[in-house]
Amino acid sequence: MAAPIDIGPLAAFGLLVISGVLVTLTADWRLALAAAAGQYVAVAMLLRTVASDTLAWVYIVVGGLACLILFLGRRAQRPGRTEPNIGMAFRVAVLLLALLIAGLASTLWPLPFATEFISLACFTLAALFAAQVILYQEPMRVGLGLLFLLSGVALYEQSAEGSLLLAAWAAVGHLLVSLAAGYLQTFWRRPEALEEKQ
């Protein structure tokens, strides 16, 4: 089976970082989901360096389904329940700090059985997870962070000669997280709104 997109690992890593920065910094949830879909493509291209093209295709399909589920959950949310506005300067500071820690961690404690490049990508995905959880309370955003973390785990386990069964479990994990986040998003209320109601 032909590769989904034939780009080098350096370009895939660049796409991963750019899409992660967009997801973290944008206040528009639609743009965040589009960037998350781009990140699935980037991780799939990195998976091609350690696994088969078929697995890369499966990863893109699973990522598309996960983003679609989150989109439907956000669309079903009742109006008037929006994420509090967080200042751009604070978002940039948290993101830069998380990426700096990821770079240092990949240098000081590289992952065993993984190349330096894959190790850096895994730590970057973990940093994007941390930034999402720190900055946002909305279930959809936290779900995106968890999906980033699961992408890092899937990338690492395949680079460490993971089996097809583990890849299948990782795909199921992505769908379950997106279903849970999408479901919670439909009923989500800001903490301020709950306090006002009481």
N, C-alpha and C positions, 0 to 999 in steps of 0.2 A: 504494500500500500504506500502511496506517495506521501511525503511529509505535508502537513497542513500548510506551513509557511517555511520556506527554506532561508532562514537567516542564521547568522553565526551566534555563538553563545554570548559574545560581548554585546551584540545588538539586542539579544534577548534580555540580558541583564539590565541594559539601559532602559528597555521598555518596562521591565519589572519595576525599576526605581521610579521612572516617570509616572507610571500608572499609580503606584503606591503613594507618591507625593500628591497627585491629583485627588485620590480618594480621601486622603487625610486633610488636605487644605480646603477643599471645596465645601461650601455650605449647601449646595444644590444636590439633593439626593439622587436625581436622575443622572447627573454628571458623575457622581460617585459610583453608581452602578455600572455606567458605561466604562469607566476607568477600571473597575474591578473585573469586567469581562476582558479588557485588554491585558490585565495582569494574568488571567488564566491562560491567555495565549502565550504570554512571556514564559510562564512556568512550563507550559507544554513544550515550548521550544528548548528550554533547559533540560526537560526530561528526555528529549531526543538524544542528548549527548550521553545519557546513561541507560536508556531503555529503548524500546522499539517505537517506530512511527505510529503503530496501532495504538499504543498506550497514550501517545500524545493526542491523537484524535479523540480517544475516549475522554481524556482530561478536558479537552475543549468543550465537548458535548456536556459533560457533567458541570463544568463551570457556567455554560450558558443556561442550563436548567436551574442551577443555584441562583444565578442573577435574576432569572425570570420569576422564580418563587419569591425572592425578596421584593422584586418590583410589584408583584401582585399583592403581597402583604402590605406594602407601603401605600398602594393605591386604595386598598380596602380600609385603611385607617380613617377614623372619623375626623372631620375637619376641626381645626382649632387646636390640634395637639402637635405643636412643633418643637423641635430641639431648641434649647436656649442658645442665643447667639454668643459664640466664643470669639474673642478678638483674634484677628489674623496674626498679630505679632506673637501671641501666646501659642497659637497652633504651630507657627513656624519654629519657635524655640523648642517646643516639645518634640517636633519631628526631627530637627537637627540633632538634638541631644540623643534621641533614640537611635538615629543612624550612626552617630559617632560611637556610641556604646557598641553597636553591632559590628562596626569595623574593627574596633579594638578587640572585642571578644573573638572575632574570627581570626585575628592575628595571634592573640595570646593563647587561645584554647581552640585550635582547629578541630573540627569534627573528625573522629576516626573513620577510616574507610571511605572518605570523601575527598575529592580534589579541593584545592584552596578556593577555586571559583565556586563550586557547589556549596562549600562551607559558608562562604560570604553571602551567597544568595539565601541560604537557610536562616542565617542570623539576621539578614535584612528583612525577611518575611516576619521573623519573630519580633523585630523592632517595630514594624508596621502594625502588628497586632497590639503591642503595648501602647503605641501612640493612639490607636483607635479607642482602646478601652479607657485610657486616661482622659481623652478629650470629649468623648461622647457618652451619653446615657441611653440614647435611642436604641431599641433592640436590633433594628436593621444595621446600624453602624457597629454595634458590638458583634453582631453576627458576621459582618464583613471582616472584622479583626480576627475572629475565630477561624474563618475560612482561610485567611492569610497564614495563620499558624498551622492549620492542617495542610496547606500547600507546602510549607516548609518541611513538615514531617514526611509528606509523600515524596518530596524531592530527595530527602536524605535517605529514606528507606530504599528507594529505587537505586540510588547511587551506591548503597551498601549491598547491592545484589539482592534486592527484595523480590519476593515471589509474586506471582499473579494474584494469589489469594489476598496478600496484603494490599495490593493495588486496588482490588475490588472492595475491600473493607474501607480503604481511604475514600473511594468514590461514594460509598454508602454514607460515610461520615459527613462528607460535604453536603449531601442531599438532606440528611437528618438535621444538621445544624441550620441550613437555610430554611427548612420547614418549621423548625422551632422558632427561629428569629422572625420569620414571616407571620407566624401565628401570633406571637407575642406583640408584634408591631401593630396588629389590627386593634388590640385592646390597650395599647400603651397610653399612659397619661403622664405628663410632666409632674415631678414631685410638687412643684408650686401649685399646680391645678388641684392636686389632692388636698393640699393644706388649705386652700381656699374653700374647698367643698366642705371640709370638716369645720 
